[in-house]
Amino acid sequence: MKSPVRILMVGEGAIAAIHMQALGHVSAARVVAVAGGDERNTRRFAEAWGIERVFTDYAHALEASGVDAVILATPSPLHARQAEQAIDAGKHVL
């Protein structure tokens, strides 16, 4: 895998922020995109964390973001379907 690993953060809430804090200590990983459900909140999250690309459509983000892996920081009932989509797109999933 390329270094740094390019990550798509899926979700813009409190759990996503906890993941971002942890990733701040991982030099081999870089969050390059965020996909969220609310455009304004997603843009705010991206600005707060210095994330370059913002998406409100998860499927489009998987196709367009040029990422290696996704972190699902969304409500638990969404995880199975979102994980399937990421795997089908050839991405690693957390």
PDB file with one MODEL, atoms N, CA, C and O in Angstrom:
MODEL        1
ATOM      1  N   MET A   1       0.841  -1.179   0.000  1.00  0.00           N
ATOM      2  CA  MET A   1       0.000   0.000   0.000  1.00  0.00           C
ATOM      3  C   MET A   1       0.885   1.240   0.000  1.00  0.00           C
ATOM      4  O   MET A   1       1.976   1.248   0.569  1.00  0.00           O
ATOM      5  N   LYS A   2       0.389   2.280  -0.648  1.00  0.00           N
ATOM      6  CA  LYS A   2       1.112   3.541  -0.717  1.00  0.00           C
ATOM      7  C   LYS A   2       1.218   4.161   0.668  1.00  0.00           C
ATOM      8  O   LYS A   2       0.402   3.897   1.551  1.00  0.00           O
ATOM      9  N   SER A   3       2.236   4.986   0.840  1.00  0.00           N
ATOM     10  CA  SER A   3       2.367   5.707   2.093  1.00  0.00           C
ATOM     11  C   SER A   3       2.390   7.191   1.768  1.00  0.00           C
ATOM     12  O   SER A   3       3.143   7.572   0.872  1.00  0.00           O
ATOM     13  N   PRO A   4       1.647   8.036   2.403  1.00  0.00           N
ATOM     14  CA  PRO A   4       0.704   7.655   3.445  1.00  0.00           C
ATOM     15  C   PRO A   4      -0.563   7.033   2.858  1.00  0.00           C
ATOM     16  O   PRO A   4      -0.902   7.246   1.694  1.00  0.00           O
ATOM     17  N   VAL A   5      -1.242   6.267   3.686  1.00  0.00           N
ATOM     18  CA  VAL A   5      -2.535   5.708   3.303  1.00  0.00           C
ATOM     19  C   VAL A   5      -3.521   6.865   3.222  1.00  0.00           C
ATOM     20  O   VAL A   5      -3.644   7.656   4.157  1.00  0.00           O
ATOM     21  N   ARG A   6      -4.212   6.956   2.108  1.00  0.00           N
ATOM     22  CA  ARG A   6      -5.183   8.044   1.884  1.00  0.00           C
ATOM     23  C   ARG A   6      -6.553   7.567   2.359  1.00  0.00           C
ATOM     24  O   ARG A   6      -7.071   6.558   1.879  1.00  0.00           O
ATOM     25  N   ILE A   7      -7.131   8.302   3.306  1.00  0.00           N
ATOM     26  CA  ILE A   7      -8.354   7.874   3.986  1.00  0.00           C
ATOM     27  C   ILE A   7      -9.521   8.786   3.659  1.00  0.00           C
ATOM     28  O   ILE A   7      -9.379  10.006   3.576  1.00  0.00           O
ATOM     29  N   LEU A   8     -10.681   8.165   3.474  1.00  0.00           N
ATOM     30  CA  LEU A   8     -11.964   8.863   3.394  1.00  0.00           C
ATOM     31  C   LEU A   8     -12.656   8.682   4.741  1.00  0.00           C
ATOM     32  O   LEU A   8     -12.975   7.557   5.126  1.00  0.00           O
ATOM     33  N   MET A   9     -12.890   9.775   5.458  1.00  0.00           N
ATOM     34  CA  MET A   9     -13.648   9.738   6.706  1.00  0.00           C
ATOM     35  C   MET A   9     -15.121   9.833   6.336  1.00  0.00           C
ATOM     36  O   MET A   9     -15.531  10.762   5.640  1.00  0.00           O
ATOM     37  N   VAL A  10     -15.912   8.880   6.798  1.00  0.00           N
ATOM     38  CA  VAL A  10     -17.338   8.874   6.497  1.00  0.00           C
ATOM     39  C   VAL A  10     -18.078   9.224   7.786  1.00  0.00           C
ATOM     40  O   VAL A  10     -18.152   8.423   8.718  1.00  0.00           O
ATOM     41  N   GLY A  11     -18.615  10.421   7.816  1.00  0.00           N
ATOM     42  CA  GLY A  11     -19.256  10.954   9.006  1.00  0.00           C
ATOM     43  C   GLY A  11     -18.524  12.199   9.458  1.00  0.00           C
ATOM     44  O   GLY A  11     -17.320  12.345   9.249  1.00  0.00           O
ATOM     45  N   GLU A  12     -19.278  13.100  10.087  1.00  0.00           N
ATOM     46  CA  GLU A  12     -18.688  14.373  10.500  1.00  0.00           C
ATOM     47  C   GLU A  12     -18.995  14.713  11.951  1.00  0.00           C
ATOM     48  O   GLU A  12     -18.893  15.869  12.360  1.00  0.00           O
ATOM     49  N   GLY A  13     -19.369  13.705  12.724  1.00  0.00           N
ATOM     50  CA  GLY A  13     -19.760  13.934  14.110  1.00  0.00           C
ATOM     51  C   GLY A  13     -18.660  13.657  15.110  1.00  0.00           C
ATOM     52  O   GLY A  13     -17.474  13.671  14.781  1.00  0.00           O
ATOM     53  N   ALA A  14     -19.082  13.405  16.348  1.00  0.00           N
ATOM     54  CA  ALA A  14     -18.150  13.234  17.467  1.00  0.00           C
ATOM     55  C   ALA A  14     -17.208  12.047  17.285  1.00  0.00           C
ATOM     56  O   ALA A  14     -16.024  12.147  17.609  1.00  0.00           O
ATOM     57  N   ILE A  15     -17.709  10.937  16.777  1.00  0.00           N
ATOM     58  CA  ILE A  15     -16.852   9.758  16.585  1.00  0.00           C
ATOM     59  C   ILE A  15     -15.811  10.038  15.512  1.00  0.00           C
ATOM     60  O   ILE A  15     -14.661   9.616  15.635  1.00  0.00           O
ATOM     61  N   ALA A  16     -16.206  10.750  14.460  1.00  0.00           N
ATOM     62  CA  ALA A  16     -15.247  11.122  13.413  1.00  0.00           C
ATOM     63  C   ALA A  16     -14.136  11.990  13.999  1.00  0.00           C
ATOM     64  O   ALA A  16     -12.969  11.832  13.639  1.00  0.00           O
ATOM     65  N   ALA A  17     -14.488  12.892  14.887  1.00  0.00           N
ATOM     66  CA  ALA A  17     -13.487  13.756  15.514  1.00  0.00           C
ATOM     67  C   ALA A  17     -12.514  12.948  16.369  1.00  0.00           C
ATOM     68  O   ALA A  17     -11.319  13.244  16.398  1.00  0.00           O
ATOM     69  N   ILE A  18     -13.014  11.938  17.058  1.00  0.00           N
ATOM     70  CA  ILE A  18     -12.131  11.083  17.860  1.00  0.00           C
ATOM     71  C   ILE A  18     -11.154  10.346  16.948  1.00  0.00           C
ATOM     72  O   ILE A  18      -9.969  10.238  17.266  1.00  0.00           O
ATOM     73  N   HIS A  19     -11.642   9.839  15.821  1.00  0.00           N
ATOM     74  CA  HIS A  19     -10.748   9.191  14.860  1.00  0.00           C
ATOM     75  C   HIS A  19      -9.707  10.181  14.337  1.00  0.00           C
ATOM     76  O   HIS A  19      -8.538   9.825  14.190  1.00  0.00           O
ATOM     77  N   MET A  20     -10.114  11.402  14.060  1.00  0.00           N
ATOM     78  CA  MET A  20      -9.174  12.405  13.557  1.00  0.00           C
ATOM     79  C   MET A  20      -8.089  12.701  14.591  1.00  0.00           C
ATOM     80  O   MET A  20      -6.920  12.856  14.235  1.00  0.00           O
ATOM     81  N   GLN A  21      -8.467  12.780  15.867  1.00  0.00           N
ATOM     82  CA  GLN A  21      -7.466  13.005  16.916  1.00  0.00           C
ATOM     83  C   GLN A  21      -6.445  11.880  16.930  1.00  0.00           C
ATOM     84  O   GLN A  21      -5.241  12.125  17.001  1.00  0.00           O
ATOM     85  N   ALA A  22      -6.931  10.646  16.863  1.00  0.00           N
ATOM     86  CA  ALA A  22      -6.024   9.491  16.875  1.00  0.00           C
ATOM     87  C   ALA A  22      -5.135   9.482  15.642  1.00  0.00           C
ATOM     88  O   ALA A  22      -3.942   9.195  15.740  1.00  0.00           O
ATOM     89  N   LEU A  23      -5.706   9.794  14.476  1.00  0.00           N
ATOM     90  CA  LEU A  23      -4.928   9.782  13.240  1.00  0.00           C
ATOM     91  C   LEU A  23      -3.854  10.860  13.221  1.00  0.00           C
ATOM     92  O   LEU A  23      -2.892  10.764  12.459  1.00  0.00           O
ATOM     93  N   GLY A  24      -4.008  11.865  14.037  1.00  0.00           N
ATOM     94  CA  GLY A  24      -2.978  12.895  14.153  1.00  0.00           C
ATOM     95  C   GLY A  24      -1.652  12.345  14.633  1.00  0.00           C
ATOM     96  O   GLY A  24      -0.617  12.994  14.481  1.00  0.00           O
ATOM     97  N   HIS A  25      -1.672  11.161  15.210  1.00  0.00           N
ATOM     98  CA  HIS A  25      -0.459  10.517  15.721  1.00  0.00           C
ATOM     99  C   HIS A  25       0.068   9.443  14.773  1.00  0.00           C
ATOM    100  O   HIS A  25       1.016   8.732  15.107  1.00  0.00           O
ATOM    101  N   VAL A  26      -0.534   9.323  13.607  1.00  0.00           N
ATOM    102  CA  VAL A  26      -0.151   8.269  12.655  1.00  0.00           C
ATOM    103  C   VAL A  26       0.397   8.933  11.392  1.00  0.00           C
ATOM    104  O   VAL A  26      -0.363   9.413  10.551  1.00  0.00           O
ATOM    105  N   SER A  27       1.702   8.954  11.274  1.00  0.00           N
ATOM    106  CA  SER A  27       2.317   9.649  10.140  1.00  0.00           C
ATOM    107  C   SER A  27       2.086   8.927   8.812  1.00  0.00           C
ATOM    108  O   SER A  27       2.210   9.537   7.750  1.00  0.00           O
ATOM    109  N   ALA A  28       1.757   7.657   8.861  1.00  0.00           N
ATOM    110  CA  ALA A  28       1.557   6.880   7.632  1.00  0.00           C
ATOM    111  C   ALA A  28       0.119   6.938   7.128  1.00  0.00           C
ATOM    112  O   ALA A  28      -0.245   6.194   6.217  1.00  0.00           O
ATOM    113  N   ALA A  29      -0.704   7.816   7.710  1.00  0.00           N
ATOM    114  CA  ALA A  29      -2.109   7.936   7.289  1.00  0.00           C
ATOM    115  C   ALA A  29      -2.459   9.404   7.129  1.00  0.00           C
ATOM    116  O   ALA A  29      -2.007  10.262   7.888  1.00  0.00           O
ATOM    117  N   ARG A  30      -3.279   9.669   6.116  1.00  0.00           N
ATOM    118  CA  ARG A  30      -3.720  11.050   5.864  1.00  0.00           C
ATOM    119  C   ARG A  30      -5.173  11.035   5.414  1.00  0.00           C
ATOM    120  O   ARG A  30      -5.514  10.362   4.442  1.00  0.00           O
ATOM    121  N   VAL A  31      -6.026  11.769   6.110  1.00  0.00           N
ATOM    122  CA  VAL A  31      -7.427  11.886   5.702  1.00  0.00           C
ATOM    123  C   VAL A  31      -7.477  12.943   4.601  1.00  0.00           C
ATOM    124  O   VAL A  31      -7.186  14.117   4.827  1.00  0.00           O
ATOM    125  N   VAL A  32      -7.853  12.496   3.410  1.00  0.00           N
ATOM    126  CA  VAL A  32      -7.859  13.392   2.247  1.00  0.00           C
ATOM    127  C   VAL A  32      -9.263  13.797   1.828  1.00  0.00           C
ATOM    128  O   VAL A  32      -9.428  14.687   0.994  1.00  0.00           O
ATOM    129  N   ALA A  33     -10.283  13.148   2.401  1.00  0.00           N
ATOM    130  CA  ALA A  33     -11.661  13.456   2.042  1.00  0.00           C
ATOM    131  C   ALA A  33     -12.581  13.091   3.198  1.00  0.00           C
ATOM    132  O   ALA A  33     -12.272  12.232   4.024  1.00  0.00           O
ATOM    133  N   VAL A  34     -13.730  13.777   3.229  1.00  0.00           N
ATOM    134  CA  VAL A  34     -14.767  13.464   4.208  1.00  0.00           C
ATOM    135  C   VAL A  34     -16.096  13.415   3.473  1.00  0.00           C
ATOM    136  O   VAL A  34     -16.369  14.234   2.596  1.00  0.00           O
ATOM    137  N   ALA A  35     -16.919  12.439   3.845  1.00  0.00           N
ATOM    138  CA  ALA A  35     -18.272  12.322   3.311  1.00  0.00           C
ATOM    139  C   ALA A  35     -19.237  12.375   4.486  1.00  0.00           C
ATOM    140  O   ALA A  35     -19.125  11.590   5.428  1.00  0.00           O
ATOM    141  N   GLY A  36     -20.177  13.296   4.425  1.00  0.00           N
ATOM    142  CA  GLY A  36     -21.125  13.441   5.512  1.00  0.00           C
ATOM    143  C   GLY A  36     -22.537  13.637   5.000  1.00  0.00           C
ATOM    144  O   GLY A  36     -22.764  13.813   3.804  1.00  0.00           O
ATOM    145  N   GLY A  37     -23.468  13.602   5.913  1.00  0.00           N
ATOM    146  CA  GLY A  37     -24.871  13.709   5.545  1.00  0.00           C
ATOM    147  C   GLY A  37     -25.384  15.132   5.444  1.00  0.00           C
ATOM    148  O   GLY A  37     -26.347  15.389   4.722  1.00  0.00           O
ATOM    149  N   ASP A  38     -24.769  16.048   6.145  1.00  0.00           N
ATOM    150  CA  ASP A  38     -25.202  17.443   6.147  1.00  0.00           C
ATOM    151  C   ASP A  38     -24.066  18.290   5.565  1.00  0.00           C
ATOM    152  O   ASP A  38     -22.967  18.320   6.118  1.00  0.00           O
ATOM    153  N   GLU A  39     -24.329  18.969   4.463  1.00  0.00           N
ATOM    154  CA  GLU A  39     -23.251  19.680   3.769  1.00  0.00           C
ATOM    155  C   GLU A  39     -22.570  20.730   4.638  1.00  0.00           C
ATOM    156  O   GLU A  39     -21.343  20.825   4.648  1.00  0.00           O
ATOM    157  N   ARG A  40     -23.347  21.508   5.357  1.00  0.00           N
ATOM    158  CA  ARG A  40     -22.747  22.562   6.177  1.00  0.00           C
ATOM    159  C   ARG A  40     -21.864  21.965   7.279  1.00  0.00           C
ATOM    160  O   ARG A  40     -20.736  22.414   7.485  1.00  0.00           O
ATOM    161  N   ASN A  41     -22.377  20.961   7.978  1.00  0.00           N
ATOM    162  CA  ASN A  41     -21.582  20.327   9.033  1.00  0.00           C
ATOM    163  C   ASN A  41     -20.356  19.629   8.467  1.00  0.00           C
ATOM    164  O   ASN A  41     -19.294  19.646   9.088  1.00  0.00           O
ATOM    165  N   THR A  42     -20.488  19.021   7.306  1.00  0.00           N
ATOM    166  CA  THR A  42     -19.362  18.325   6.689  1.00  0.00           C
ATOM    167  C   THR A  42     -18.284  19.319   6.284  1.00  0.00           C
ATOM    168  O   THR A  42     -17.096  19.056   6.475  1.00  0.00           O
ATOM    169  N   ARG A  43     -18.682  20.449   5.730  1.00  0.00           N
ATOM    170  CA  ARG A  43     -17.704  21.490   5.362  1.00  0.00           C
ATOM    171  C   ARG A  43     -17.006  22.056   6.597  1.00  0.00           C
ATOM    172  O   ARG A  43     -15.799  22.299   6.575  1.00  0.00           O
ATOM    173  N   ARG A  44     -17.759  22.264   7.665  1.00  0.00           N
ATOM    174  CA  ARG A  44     -17.156  22.742   8.917  1.00  0.00           C
ATOM    175  C   ARG A  44     -16.133  21.748   9.444  1.00  0.00           C
ATOM    176  O   ARG A  44     -15.039  22.124   9.866  1.00  0.00           O
ATOM    177  N   PHE A  45     -16.507  20.467   9.413  1.00  0.00           N
ATOM    178  CA  PHE A  45     -15.600  19.420   9.877  1.00  0.00           C
ATOM    179  C   PHE A  45     -14.320  19.430   9.031  1.00  0.00           C
ATOM    180  O   PHE A  45     -13.213  19.360   9.565  1.00  0.00           O
ATOM    181  N   ALA A  46     -14.482  19.516   7.723  1.00  0.00           N
ATOM    182  CA  ALA A  46     -13.319  19.524   6.825  1.00  0.00           C
ATOM    183  C   ALA A  46     -12.414  20.720   7.117  1.00  0.00           C
ATOM    184  O   ALA A  46     -11.191  20.581   7.154  1.00  0.00           O
ATOM    185  N   GLU A  47     -13.001  21.868   7.320  1.00  0.00           N
ATOM    186  CA  GLU A  47     -12.207  23.058   7.621  1.00  0.00           C
ATOM    187  C   GLU A  47     -11.474  22.915   8.953  1.00  0.00           C
ATOM    188  O   GLU A  47     -10.302  23.276   9.062  1.00  0.00           O
ATOM    189  N   ALA A  48     -12.157  22.393   9.954  1.00  0.00           N
ATOM    190  CA  ALA A  48     -11.550  22.238  11.281  1.00  0.00           C
ATOM    191  C   ALA A  48     -10.357  21.296  11.258  1.00  0.00           C
ATOM    192  O   ALA A  48      -9.402  21.481  12.013  1.00  0.00           O
ATOM    193  N   TRP A  49     -10.407  20.284  10.391  1.00  0.00           N
ATOM    194  CA  TRP A  49      -9.358  19.261  10.369  1.00  0.00           C
ATOM    195  C   TRP A  49      -8.439  19.354   9.157  1.00  0.00           C
ATOM    196  O   TRP A  49      -7.570  18.501   8.977  1.00  0.00           O
ATOM    197  N   GLY A  50      -8.615  20.366   8.333  1.00  0.00           N
ATOM    198  CA  GLY A  50      -7.736  20.542   7.178  1.00  0.00           C
ATOM    199  C   GLY A  50      -7.897  19.462   6.118  1.00  0.00           C
ATOM    200  O   GLY A  50      -6.918  19.034   5.506  1.00  0.00           O
ATOM    201  N   ILE A  51      -9.129  19.024   5.903  1.00  0.00           N
ATOM    202  CA  ILE A  51      -9.410  17.978   4.914  1.00  0.00           C
ATOM    203  C   ILE A  51      -9.758  18.654   3.595  1.00  0.00           C
ATOM    204  O   ILE A  51     -10.596  19.554   3.546  1.00  0.00           O
ATOM    205  N   GLU A  52      -9.108  18.211   2.536  1.00  0.00           N
ATOM    206  CA  GLU A  52      -9.208  18.876   1.240  1.00  0.00           C
ATOM    207  C   GLU A  52     -10.545  18.696   0.527  1.00  0.00           C
ATOM    208  O   GLU A  52     -11.078  19.658  -0.025  1.00  0.00           O
ATOM    209  N   ARG A  53     -11.087  17.500   0.529  1.00  0.00           N
ATOM    210  CA  ARG A  53     -12.258  17.208  -0.302  1.00  0.00           C
ATOM    211  C   ARG A  53     -13.469  16.902   0.559  1.00  0.00           C
ATOM    212  O   ARG A  53     -13.364  16.229   1.584  1.00  0.00           O
ATOM    213  N   VAL A  54     -14.636  17.411   0.127  1.00  0.00           N
ATOM    214  CA  VAL A  54     -15.889  17.260   0.873  1.00  0.00           C
ATOM    215  C   VAL A  54     -16.934  16.653  -0.051  1.00  0.00           C
ATOM    216  O   VAL A  54     -17.105  17.085  -1.191  1.00  0.00           O
ATOM    217  N   PHE A  55     -17.631  15.642   0.464  1.00  0.00           N
ATOM    218  CA  PHE A  55     -18.695  14.977  -0.285  1.00  0.00           C
ATOM    219  C   PHE A  55     -19.922  14.830   0.600  1.00  0.00           C
ATOM    220  O   PHE A  55     -19.799  14.662   1.813  1.00  0.00           O
ATOM    221  N   THR A  56     -21.101  14.893   0.000  1.00  0.00           N
ATOM    222  CA  THR A  56     -22.330  14.561   0.712  1.00  0.00           C
ATOM    223  C   THR A  56     -22.952  13.298   0.132  1.00  0.00           C
ATOM    224  O   THR A  56     -23.982  12.838   0.624  1.00  0.00           O
ATOM    225  N   ASP A  57     -22.353  12.742  -0.888  1.00  0.00           N
ATOM    226  CA  ASP A  57     -22.814  11.502  -1.505  1.00  0.00           C
ATOM    227  C   ASP A  57     -21.714  10.449  -1.321  1.00  0.00           C
ATOM    228  O   ASP A  57     -20.657  10.531  -1.947  1.00  0.00           O
ATOM    229  N   TYR A  58     -21.969   9.478  -0.473  1.00  0.00           N
ATOM    230  CA  TYR A  58     -20.970   8.464  -0.131  1.00  0.00           C
ATOM    231  C   TYR A  58     -20.513   7.671  -1.346  1.00  0.00           C
ATOM    232  O   TYR A  58     -19.313   7.461  -1.525  1.00  0.00           O
ATOM    233  N   ALA A  59     -21.442   7.228  -2.182  1.00  0.00           N
ATOM    234  CA  ALA A  59     -21.066   6.449  -3.371  1.00  0.00           C
ATOM    235  C   ALA A  59     -20.166   7.274  -4.280  1.00  0.00           C
ATOM    236  O   ALA A  59     -19.185   6.759  -4.817  1.00  0.00           O
ATOM    237  N   HIS A  60     -20.486   8.523  -4.451  1.00  0.00           N
ATOM    238  CA  HIS A  60     -19.647   9.395  -5.281  1.00  0.00           C
ATOM    239  C   HIS A  60     -18.274   9.584  -4.649  1.00  0.00           C
ATOM    240  O   HIS A  60     -17.263   9.609  -5.351  1.00  0.00           O
ATOM    241  N   ALA A  61     -18.234   9.715  -3.347  1.00  0.00           N
ATOM    242  CA  ALA A  61     -16.954   9.881  -2.648  1.00  0.00           C
ATOM    243  C   ALA A  61     -16.054   8.665  -2.853  1.00  0.00           C
ATOM    244  O   ALA A  61     -14.846   8.812  -3.042  1.00  0.00           O
ATOM    245  N   LEU A  62     -16.629   7.478  -2.816  1.00  0.00           N
ATOM    246  CA  LEU A  62     -15.839   6.268  -3.037  1.00  0.00           C
ATOM    247  C   LEU A  62     -15.227   6.255  -4.434  1.00  0.00           C
ATOM    248  O   LEU A  62     -14.093   5.809  -4.612  1.00  0.00           O
ATOM    249  N   GLU A  63     -15.962   6.734  -5.410  1.00  0.00           N
ATOM    250  CA  GLU A  63     -15.493   6.748  -6.798  1.00  0.00           C
ATOM    251  C   GLU A  63     -14.493   7.865  -7.062  1.00  0.00           C
ATOM    252  O   GLU A  63     -13.508   7.663  -7.772  1.00  0.00           O
ATOM    253  N   ALA A  64     -14.738   9.037  -6.497  1.00  0.00           N
ATOM    254  CA  ALA A  64     -14.019  10.235  -6.908  1.00  0.00           C
ATOM    255  C   ALA A  64     -12.874  10.656  -6.000  1.00  0.00           C
ATOM    256  O   ALA A  64     -12.074  11.509  -6.384  1.00  0.00           O
ATOM    257  N   SER A  65     -12.777  10.098  -4.840  1.00  0.00           N
ATOM    258  CA  SER A  65     -11.861  10.667  -3.852  1.00  0.00           C
ATOM    259  C   SER A  65     -10.427  10.174  -3.938  1.00  0.00           C
ATOM    260  O   SER A  65      -9.553  10.768  -3.306  1.00  0.00           O
ATOM    261  N   GLY A  66     -10.144   9.120  -4.686  1.00  0.00           N
ATOM    262  CA  GLY A  66      -8.774   8.623  -4.781  1.00  0.00           C
ATOM    263  C   GLY A  66      -8.218   8.155  -3.453  1.00  0.00           C
ATOM    264  O   GLY A  66      -7.079   8.469  -3.107  1.00  0.00           O
ATOM    265  N   VAL A  67      -9.015   7.405  -2.704  1.00  0.00           N
ATOM    266  CA  VAL A  67      -8.595   6.952  -1.385  1.00  0.00           C
ATOM    267  C   VAL A  67      -8.269   5.454  -1.395  1.00  0.00           C
ATOM    268  O   VAL A  67      -8.707   4.703  -2.267  1.00  0.00           O
ATOM    269  N   ASP A  68      -7.493   5.059  -0.403  1.00  0.00           N
ATOM    270  CA  ASP A  68      -7.119   3.660  -0.221  1.00  0.00           C
ATOM    271  C   ASP A  68      -8.025   2.960   0.780  1.00  0.00           C
ATOM    272  O   ASP A  68      -8.242   1.751   0.693  1.00  0.00           O
ATOM    273  N   ALA A  69      -8.557   3.732   1.740  1.00  0.00           N
ATOM    274  CA  ALA A  69      -9.313   3.140   2.842  1.00  0.00           C
ATOM    275  C   ALA A  69     -10.382   4.112   3.319  1.00  0.00           C
ATOM    276  O   ALA A  69     -10.295   5.318   3.088  1.00  0.00           O
ATOM    277  N   VAL A  70     -11.394   3.564   3.989  1.00  0.00           N
ATOM    278  CA  VAL A  70     -12.437   4.396   4.589  1.00  0.00           C
ATOM    279  C   VAL A  70     -12.562   4.076   6.064  1.00  0.00           C
ATOM    280  O   VAL A  70     -12.342   2.943   6.494  1.00  0.00           O
ATOM    281  N   ILE A  71     -12.914   5.081   6.821  1.00  0.00           N
ATOM    282  CA  ILE A  71     -13.273   4.907   8.227  1.00  0.00           C
ATOM    283  C   ILE A  71     -14.745   5.258   8.332  1.00  0.00           C
ATOM    284  O   ILE A  71     -15.151   6.372   7.999  1.00  0.00           O
ATOM    285  N   LEU A  72     -15.540   4.313   8.794  1.00  0.00           N
ATOM    286  CA  LEU A  72     -16.980   4.527   8.944  1.00  0.00           C
ATOM    287  C   LEU A  72     -17.261   5.059  10.342  1.00  0.00           C
ATOM    288  O   LEU A  72     -17.247   4.314  11.322  1.00  0.00           O
ATOM    289  N   ALA A  73     -17.514   6.351  10.414  1.00  0.00           N
ATOM    290  CA  ALA A  73     -17.843   7.018  11.675  1.00  0.00           C
ATOM    291  C   ALA A  73     -19.291   7.511  11.583  1.00  0.00           C
ATOM    292  O   ALA A  73     -19.609   8.657  11.902  1.00  0.00           O
ATOM    293  N   THR A  74     -20.134   6.611  11.141  1.00  0.00           N
ATOM    294  CA  THR A  74     -21.548   6.874  10.917  1.00  0.00           C
ATOM    295  C   THR A  74     -22.364   6.069  11.920  1.00  0.00           C
ATOM    296  O   THR A  74     -21.799   5.250  12.645  1.00  0.00           O
ATOM    297  N   PRO A  75     -23.667   6.277  11.981  1.00  0.00           N
ATOM    298  CA  PRO A  75     -24.492   5.464  12.880  1.00  0.00           C
ATOM    299  C   PRO A  75     -24.352   3.963  12.563  1.00  0.00           C
ATOM    300  O   PRO A  75     -24.298   3.570  11.397  1.00  0.00           O
ATOM    301  N   SER A  76     -24.297   3.159  13.584  1.00  0.00           N
ATOM    302  CA  SER A  76     -24.078   1.711  13.438  1.00  0.00           C
ATOM    303  C   SER A  76     -24.999   1.017  12.449  1.00  0.00           C
ATOM    304  O   SER A  76     -24.533   0.140  11.721  1.00  0.00           O
ATOM    305  N   PRO A  77     -26.294   1.365  12.381  1.00  0.00           N
ATOM    306  CA  PRO A  77     -27.154   0.668  11.417  1.00  0.00           C
ATOM    307  C   PRO A  77     -26.734   0.854   9.953  1.00  0.00           C
ATOM    308  O   PRO A  77     -27.168   0.095   9.086  1.00  0.00           O
ATOM    309  N   LEU A  78     -25.907   1.842   9.677  1.00  0.00           N
ATOM    310  CA  LEU A  78     -25.438   2.084   8.308  1.00  0.00           C
ATOM    311  C   LEU A  78     -24.168   1.312   7.958  1.00  0.00           C
ATOM    312  O   LEU A  78     -23.831   1.181   6.781  1.00  0.00           O
ATOM    313  N   HIS A  79     -23.472   0.808   8.953  1.00  0.00           N
ATOM    314  CA  HIS A  79     -22.147   0.236   8.742  1.00  0.00           C
ATOM    315  C   HIS A  79     -22.111  -0.931   7.759  1.00  0.00           C
ATOM    316  O   HIS A  79     -21.238  -0.965   6.892  1.00  0.00           O
ATOM    317  N   ALA A  80     -23.006  -1.859   7.866  1.00  0.00           N
ATOM    318  CA  ALA A  80     -22.941  -3.049   7.007  1.00  0.00           C
ATOM    319  C   ALA A  80     -23.029  -2.665   5.534  1.00  0.00           C
ATOM    320  O   ALA A  80     -22.204  -3.088   4.724  1.00  0.00           O
ATOM    321  N   ARG A  81     -24.022  -1.870   5.199  1.00  0.00           N
ATOM    322  CA  ARG A  81     -24.190  -1.465   3.791  1.00  0.00           C
ATOM    323  C   ARG A  81     -23.016  -0.616   3.315  1.00  0.00           C
ATOM    324  O   ARG A  81     -22.518  -0.813   2.206  1.00  0.00           O
ATOM    325  N   GLN A  82     -22.572   0.326   4.142  1.00  0.00           N
ATOM    326  CA  GLN A  82     -21.452   1.181   3.751  1.00  0.00           C
ATOM    327  C   GLN A  82     -20.165   0.380   3.617  1.00  0.00           C
ATOM    328  O   GLN A  82     -19.355   0.652   2.731  1.00  0.00           O
ATOM    329  N   ALA A  83     -19.970  -0.596   4.480  1.00  0.00           N
ATOM    330  CA  ALA A  83     -18.782  -1.451   4.374  1.00  0.00           C
ATOM    331  C   ALA A  83     -18.821  -2.251   3.079  1.00  0.00           C
ATOM    332  O   ALA A  83     -17.805  -2.368   2.393  1.00  0.00           O
ATOM    333  N   GLU A  84     -19.979  -2.801   2.740  1.00  0.00           N
ATOM    334  CA  GLU A  84     -20.116  -3.542   1.480  1.00  0.00           C
ATOM    335  C   GLU A  84     -19.770  -2.658   0.289  1.00  0.00           C
ATOM    336  O   GLU A  84     -19.066  -3.088  -0.625  1.00  0.00           O
ATOM    337  N   GLN A  85     -20.264  -1.423   0.298  1.00  0.00           N
ATOM    338  CA  GLN A  85     -19.982  -0.493  -0.799  1.00  0.00           C
ATOM    339  C   GLN A  85     -18.483  -0.221  -0.909  1.00  0.00           C
ATOM    340  O   GLN A  85     -17.930  -0.208  -2.009  1.00  0.00           O
ATOM    341  N   ALA A  86     -17.829  -0.004   0.232  1.00  0.00           N
ATOM    342  CA  ALA A  86     -16.397   0.281   0.224  1.00  0.00           C
ATOM    343  C   ALA A  86     -15.600  -0.925  -0.269  1.00  0.00           C
ATOM    344  O   ALA A  86     -14.670  -0.779  -1.062  1.00  0.00           O
ATOM    345  N   ILE A  87     -15.966  -2.106   0.198  1.00  0.00           N
ATOM    346  CA  ILE A  87     -15.276  -3.323  -0.226  1.00  0.00           C
ATOM    347  C   ILE A  87     -15.472  -3.537  -1.721  1.00  0.00           C
ATOM    348  O   ILE A  87     -14.529  -3.879  -2.434  1.00  0.00           O
ATOM    349  N   ASP A  88     -16.695  -3.335  -2.192  1.00  0.00           N
ATOM    350  CA  ASP A  88     -16.974  -3.474  -3.626  1.00  0.00           C
ATOM    351  C   ASP A  88     -16.163  -2.470  -4.445  1.00  0.00           C
ATOM    352  O   ASP A  88     -15.846  -2.734  -5.604  1.00  0.00           O
ATOM    353  N   ALA A  89     -15.826  -1.323  -3.856  1.00  0.00           N
ATOM    354  CA  ALA A  89     -15.029  -0.309  -4.530  1.00  0.00           C
ATOM    355  C   ALA A  89     -13.529  -0.563  -4.380  1.00  0.00           C
ATOM    356  O   ALA A  89     -12.710   0.214  -4.870  1.00  0.00           O
ATOM    357  N   GLY A  90     -13.173  -1.664  -3.693  1.00  0.00           N
ATOM    358  CA  GLY A  90     -11.769  -2.027  -3.527  1.00  0.00           C
ATOM    359  C   GLY A  90     -11.043  -1.270  -2.431  1.00  0.00           C
ATOM    360  O   GLY A  90      -9.819  -1.148  -2.465  1.00  0.00           O
ATOM    361  N   LYS A  91     -11.788  -0.760  -1.460  1.00  0.00           N
ATOM    362  CA  LYS A  91     -11.187   0.008  -0.361  1.00  0.00           C
ATOM    363  C   LYS A  91     -11.073  -0.850   0.897  1.00  0.00           C
ATOM    364  O   LYS A  91     -11.870  -1.762   1.120  1.00  0.00           O
ATOM    365  N   HIS A  92     -10.076  -0.542   1.705  1.00  0.00           N
ATOM    366  CA  HIS A  92      -9.982  -1.145   3.034  1.00  0.00           C
ATOM    367  C   HIS A  92     -10.976  -0.410   3.924  1.00  0.00           C
ATOM    368  O   HIS A  92     -11.284   0.755   3.676  1.00  0.00           O
ATOM    369  N   VAL A  93     -11.482  -1.083   4.961  1.00  0.00           N
ATOM    370  CA  VAL A  93     -12.553  -0.513   5.778  1.00  0.00           C
ATOM    371  C   VAL A  93     -12.260  -0.676   7.264  1.00  0.00           C
ATOM    372  O   VAL A  93     -11.848  -1.742   7.721  1.00  0.00           O
ATOM    373  N   LEU A  94     -12.482   0.408   8.007  1.00  0.00           N
ATOM    374  CA  LEU A  94     -12.471   0.353   9.470  1.00  0.00           C
ATOM    375  C   LEU A  94     -13.833   0.845   9.908  1.00  0.00           C
ATOM    376  O   LEU A  94     -14.111   0.907  11.106  1.00  0.00           O
TER     377      LEU A  94
ENDMDL
END
